[in-house]
C-alpha cells in the first residue's frame, strides 16, 4: 500500500501504468472537453478507461487558460479509485475503508504548502477571480451552469466541529457562487443555522484537486459528530493529512490541493438554481433557492490543474465514488459492527451508486438473511432495492445476479416491502414541478409514502451442482489454453467451474467419476438393473410426480 501525498503524485502513478491519456491540441472547454470525456465513459470498457489530461484548454471566445484540466481523477474506473486510496483492488480498498473508520488519524497543521503558491484577493477577484479557472460545461446543449462538485469544508460556529462534504458550487460571477449544499446536508442543517442565529455569514472553503482520498471521504455517509472526515482520510491511507490555514477565513485546507476557493456563505441572500446534471442520470430542473457565497480569496499552485467531477448519466465520477463509499461503509457496519458474515457489498454505478444494494452473504449457523436485509435497509435509507445472495454469487456480475434472482428467489415468499425511504432526487418519486422539491429536501410525511424492496435471493435448501465442469478439469483446460500464445487471455466469470450445493449423492459422484473415465457402459449396467415395465399411465404419472 502507498499513500499519495497529492493529486500530482497520483497522476504520475496513473501515467506509469499507462492510464493517463494526454490531449495536447487546443480543446474548447464549453463544447469539446466533457464530450471527449463522455466518449471514453460511454464507449470504453471500465478497465480501458483512464484520466484524460487536457494541456491546452480554450474558452468559447478563444481565450487560452494557463491551467490544465484533468478529467476522471476521482472515478474514471473503480480500480483507479482504489489506486487513489493506495490499494490494488476494490476489496483491499474496502478493508482500508474499515481501517479508516475504525482508526482515524488526525490531520496536522503545517505553516505553508503548495496551495498558497499563488494567492488572489481584493481587486484581483473582481477583475479576474473565478474566470481564471477552466471550468468545463458538463452537458453542452443542456447544462445551464458551470460548477465545481468538490469537497467543501465548514465548521460549527459554536463548537468548531468540522464537516467535509462533496457539494456543488455554481459559478455566477467572478467573485460570486451559489452553494449546492442542500438543507439536509450537515453544513446547511447544522452549521448554517447557527451562523444565521449569530447574524454572520458561514465561512466555506471549496477544495479542488486535493488528494483522491479527500473526495472519497467527502462523498461518504459518515455520521455527523463521528470521526472527522479528514481524520478518516488519514486512517484510510495510513498517514495524517497536512493542512494549512486559509488566507481570509478561519478554516484549514489540504496543503497540497491544486486550488482552494475561500468564501463566506450568506445567511441573508439566496439565489435560484437553474438546470444541471444530477446523479440519477437526468437534469435537475426543480427551482430551489440556496445561499450565495461571496468569494474572499482564490489560492492555487503554480500551473494549477482543475479537476472536474462528472455527475449524471452513468458511468461518471460521482456514481463510481458513491458506489464505492456506500458499499464500503455498509460493509464496515454489517461485517464489523453487526458481526454478520458479509463477503461483499455493492451498489452498481448504473443505479447512481445508492439505489440498488447487493449483499454477498456467507452461510453461517444462526444468521438469518432477513436480519441482514433489515439492518441494511435501516442503515441505507435511500436504497430502493436491497438484495442478499449466496457467497457463490459475484454481486459485481450482472449475469450472476440475474441467475440468482431467476432460480433462487420466489416472489411469493422471498420479497418484503418496507416504507420510510427517502427518495431524494429520484424522478420516479413524483413528477418534476409537483412538489418534488419538498421531497428532495426531506419532508418526513412524503418519505413515509415511499417504499423499498427487500429480496432474499439465497438458496433455501440443497441444490444440484452448478452445471459446469469440475474445478480440476477447468484448471487443466486453462493450462492447455495458456500454451497457445495466439489465443486471447481469458477472464473467467464466477462461477467458472462446477461445485456441489447440497443435493448430490455418493452414487451421483461415482457415476460422474466413471463417465469422466470413459466408462459409460458401467453406468449403463447399473441403470439397467433399475429398469421397470410400463403399466398403464406409469410414464405420464412419473413425469407429473417428478419421479
N, C-alpha and C positions, 0 to 999 in steps of 0.2 A: 504494500500500500504506500502511496506517496501523497503528499499534501501540496496542492498548488497554491503558492503564496498570492498569486494574482491571475487575472484572466490571460495576460500575455504568456505567462509560463504554461498555462493550459493550451493556448493556441499553438505554441511551439511543439508540444507533445502531439497534438492533433495533426500537425503538419508532418511530423516524423512518422506517423502511422499512415500517411497517405490519404487523410480525410479532410484536408484543407484545400479548397478549390478557389483559386485566385483569379479575379477579373481585373485586368489592367486597363482595359479600354474604358472610355467615358460611359457612365451609366446614369440615366435620369432617375433621381430618387422619387419623383412623383409618378412616373408612368412605367418604369422598367425594373427597378430594383426588386421590389417584392414579387412581381410576377415571375422574375427569374427564380426567386427562392421557391415559389409555389410550383414551378415546373419540376424542381427537384422533389419536393414533398409529395406531390401528386403523381409523379412519374417514375420514381425510383424505389426499389425495394429498400427496406429500412437499413440493411447492412451496407448499402451503397451510398446512403445519404451522408453528407458532411457539412462542415461550416463553410459558408461562402464569404470570401473576403473581397470587398469592393474597394479598389485603390483610388479610383478617380471618380468621385461622386459629383454629379452636376444637378443643378436645380432646373425647373421648367423654364426659367428665364435665362439659362445658360451659365449662371454663376457656378464657380468651382469651390468646393469645400476643402479645407485643409485637413479635416478629419476623415478617416476611413470608416467604413461600415462593415461589421462582422455579423452576418445573419446566421442563426442556428446555433449560437454558442451554448444555449441552455437546454435545448430539447430537439435538435435535428433528428436524433435517434436515441433510443433508450440506452444503448451501450455507451454512447458519448456522454449522456447524463451520468451514468455510473462512473465513467472515467473522470468526470469533473469532480466527483466525490472521492477520487483516489482509488477506485475499485475497478476490477477487471470484469465484473459481471453484475447483473441486477440483483442476483441472490446475495452476493457478497455485500452489495450496497445496502440491502435491506437489513442485514445484520449490523452494518456500521451505523445505520439509522437508529437501530435499537440502542447501540452503544452511546450515540449522541444524546438520545432522550434520557438514558439511564445515568450517564456520567458526563454531564455538560462541563465544558471547560470555559471559564470566564474570559472575556476579552481583556486586552491590556491597552492602556493609553500610551502612545508614543508622541514625541514632540513634533514630528513633521513626517510627511510622506509624499509620494509622487503625485497624489491627487491635488496637492497645493502648488504644483509647479507653475500653474497659471491661475490667477485669481482676478475675477471681473466683478466690480461693484459699481455703484453710483451711476455716473453718466454713461459708462460703457454698456450698462444694461438697457438703457432707453435707446441707445444708438444701434446696438447690435444684439446683445442679450441672447435670447433663445435662437435667433436666426443663425447663430454660429454653428448650431447642431444640425447635422444632416439627417433629419428625421424623415424616414420614407413614408409614403402613403401606402397603407396596407392593402386595401382592395380598390385600386383605381377604377373609377366608374360608379362606385357605391359608397366608399368612405366619405364622410362629411367632416372629417377632422384628422389631425395627426396627434400622436401621443407617445408617452413612454408607458410601459406597464411594469415598472421596475420596483425593487424593494424600497419602501418608504418608511422612514424612521420618525417616530413621535415619542413623547414622554408624557406621563401623567403630570399635570402642572402642580399637583399637591404632593404626591408620593415620589415622583421621579421614576416610577416604574416604566421601563421602555417597552415599546412594541415595534416589531418589524413586520410589515405586511406588503404583499405584492399588489399595489394599487395603481390604477391608471392616473395619469396627469395629462390633461388635454391642453394643448397649446392654443392660446387665444391672443397673445400679444408678445412683444419682445421681452416683457417682464411680467407677464400675467399668465397664470394657469388656472384651470378649473379642476378640482380634485375629482377623481373617480372612486373615492372611498365612500362606499355606501353606508347608510345609517346603522346597519347591523354589524359592520366591521369594528374591531376593537378601537381603532384610532378615533372613529366617529361616535361610537356608542359610549366610550369611557373617557377619552381624553378631551375631545372637543367640547362636550357639555360643561366640563369643569372650567375650561378656558373661557367659555361663554359666560358662565356664572361670575367669573372674576373680571369680566369686561375687557378681555385681552385676546389677541389672536393666538393660534396654536402654532408653534414652530414645527416645521416639517423639513426633512431632507430626503430628496429623491436620489438614489444611488444607481448610477448607470455603469455597467461594465465592471461590477465587483467580482470577487471570486465566485465560481459556479455554485459552490455550496450555499452562498448567501441567497441566491434566487430560489433554491430548493426550500430552505427553512422559512423564507418569507411567504412561500406559497402553501405551507403546510398547516393543517388544523391543530396547531399547538395551543392548548388551553391557556387563556389569559391568566396571568398570575403564576403560571408554572415556570419552567426554566426559560430564561431569556433566549430568544431565537438566536442571538449572536453566540451565546454560550453553547446552545445545541450544535451550531455550526462548528465550533471548536471541538466539541466532543466527537462529531462525525469524522472530521479529518485528523483528529489527534493532536491539534496544536491550537493555541489561543489566537483569535483574530486580532490583528493590530488595528487600533482606532486612532484617529486624530480629531481634535476639536474643530468644529466648524468655525468659519471666519466671522459670521454675522448673527448666528443663533446658538442657543445653549444646547447643542446636540453633538454627538460623536459619530463619525462615519469611518468606513474602512479606509485605511491609509493608502492602499494600492488601487482603489477604484479608478476607473478611467475618467468619470465625470460625476460631479455632485451638483444638484440644484438645491440651493438653500432658499427657504421662503417662510412666509407667515400666512397660515390659513385663516381667512376672515371668519369671525363669529357674527358678522353683521350683514355680509353681502353674499348672495348666491347667484348662480348663472345657469341657464338650462344646458343640459346635454343634448347633442344632436347625433344622428345615427353613426354607429360604429360597430365593428365586429365583436361578437361575444362567443363564449366557449361552446354553446350548443351547435354552432355552425351556421347561425343566422345573424343578421344585423339586429342590434338593439335599437328600436325606434321609439320606445316609450319615453315621453318627455319627463325628465326629472331635474329638479333644481338642486345643485350642490355647491358648496362654498368655493369662493375664488381664493387663489393663492397668489400673494404678491411676492415675486422673486426678489430676494435681497442679495444673492451672490450666485455666481456660477464658477466653480473651480474645476480644473481638469489637468490631466497630464499633458505634457508637450506631445503634439501629434496624437491627440486622443483618438480613441476608437469608440464609435457609437454602436450600441448593441440593441437592435430592435428585438422585440419578442412577438411572435405571431400568435394571434388569438383568432379563433373562428373554426372554419372547416378543418376537420382532421385530415392528415396529421399536422400538428402545429406544435410550436414550443410549449404553449400553455397546456395543451392536452397531454403531451408527453410528461411534463413536470407533474401535473395533477395526478396522472396515472401512477407515477412512482410514489409521490409523497402520501397520497391517500392510502395506497396499498401497503406501503412500508409502515405507516403509522398504525393502521388497523392490525397488521401483522404483529407489531410490537404489543398492542393491547391484548389481542387474543392469545398469542403464544406465551408471552412473558408475564402479562398482567393477570389474565384469567387462567393460564395454565392449560389451555386446550392444545391438543396435538396438531396444530395447524402447520402445514408444509409450505403453503404459498398463499398470497392474496393478490388479486389482480383486478384492476379497473381498466378495461380496454380504452385505448385512445379514442376510438370512434364514438364512445359514449361520453366524451368530454372528460374522461378520467375520473368520473364521480357518480354516474347514474347507474352503472351496472357493476355489481360487486361479485367476484368469483372467489370462492374459498376452497382450497385443496386440503382435505382433512384426512389424517391417518386414523385408521380404525383402532380404537382402544377401548377396553372394557370400562364401562361406566360413563362413557362420553356419548351424550345424546346429540345428534346433529342439529336438532331443533334448539337446543340450548345455545349452540354456536350461532345459528341463524338469528335468534332473538338478540343475542349480545351484539352482533354485528349491526343489526338494524337500529339498535339504540345508540351505538357509537357513531354511525354514519347516517345522520337524519336525512340527508339529501338523496341517498341512493334509492332508485326506483325498483331495482331488482337486486335481490341477494340470493345467491345460489351456492350450495355446498355440494362438492363432488368428491369421489374417492381419490386416494393418493395415486392411483394409476392414470388419472386424467390430468393432462397438462393444461392448466387453466389459461395458458397463453397461446393455445392452439384452438382456433375456432372450430375446426372439424372435430377435434376430440370432444369439445363441449357439446356440439350438436349430437354427436354419437351418444354421449351420456344422457342428454335430455330425451333422445329418441327411445332409448332402451333401458334406462334406469329410473325413469320418472313416470309416475301415474298422476295425471291431472286431478283425478277424483280424490286422491288420498295424500299426495305429497306437495300440495300447494296451500299456502295460507296468505290471506290479505290482512295487513295491519295498517292503521291510519296514524296520521301525525307527521307525514312527510312535508318537508319544506321544499316546494317546487322551484324556488328561486327563479332563474331565467329560462326555465323550460317552457317553450312557447305552447306546448300542449296543455299547460295548466289552465290557461284562459286566453282568449283572443287578444292580441295587442290592441290597446285603446279601450279595453272594457274592464279596467280595474287591475290589470296585471302589475301595474306599479305598486299597488298595495301589497300584492302577493310577493313581489320581489323584495320588498323592504320589511317583511316579517310579520304580517298580520296573523296573530295566532288563530283566529277563527277560521281563516282561509286554510291554514295548514291542516286543521282537523278534517277538512274535506278531501285531502289528497292522501292516497294510499300508496303502499309499496307491496311488492310481491315477494314472498319467501318461498324458495323451492328447495326441496330435499331431493337431489339427483344422485344420491348414493344407492348402492345395491342394498336391497332389503333382505336378501337370502343368498345362498350359494348359487353361483352362475357357472355355466360350462366354460371351458378355457377360451381365451381370446383366439380368434381364428387366424393365426399366423404361424409360420414355422417356429419351433422351439429355439431358444437362445443359442444353443450350441451350433445349430445348423445355419442360423443367420450370421453368427460370427465367422464360421467357415466360409460362407459366401462373401462376406466383406473382405476376408483375406485374399480370396481369389480375385475379386474385383480390383483390389488395390495393386495387384501385379500388372494390370493393364494400364499403362501410363497414358493411353489415349482416351480413357473414359473420364467423364466429369466426376468430381469428388462428391459423393452422396452426403446429404444432410438429412439423416433419418428422423422421421417424426415419431414421437411416442404415441402409442406403443409400437416398437419396431420388431418385437418378437412375441410369440405366444406365451401364455402363462396360465396357471390354474387359478380358478376363482371359487373353489369350494365344492363344485359339483362335478367330480371326476373320480372314478373308482380305480382300484388297483387293476381290475380286469381291463379297463379302458387303457391304462398305462401299458399293460403288457401287449395289448393288441397294437397300439401305436408303435411300440418297440419292434414288434415283428414286421409291421408294414415297412418301417424305415430300413429294415434289414432285407427287404425284398421277399419276405416270407408270407405273402398274402394267402397262399394255399393253406397254411396252418390256421390262419384266421378263418378261412372258409370251412375248414374241417370242424372248427369249434361251433360256427353258426349253423352248420348242417345238423348238428346234434340237437338244435333247438327248433327244428322245423315243426310246423303244425299243419294239420289238414284243415282245409276250408270247410266250414259248416255254416250254411245259411248266409246271414249277413255279417259274418265274422270280420271280414276285411273292412267293410264300411264301419262297423262298430268299433274296431280297433283304431281307425283313423279318428273317429269322433271322440273317443275316450283318451286319445293321446298315447295309446299303447304301442 
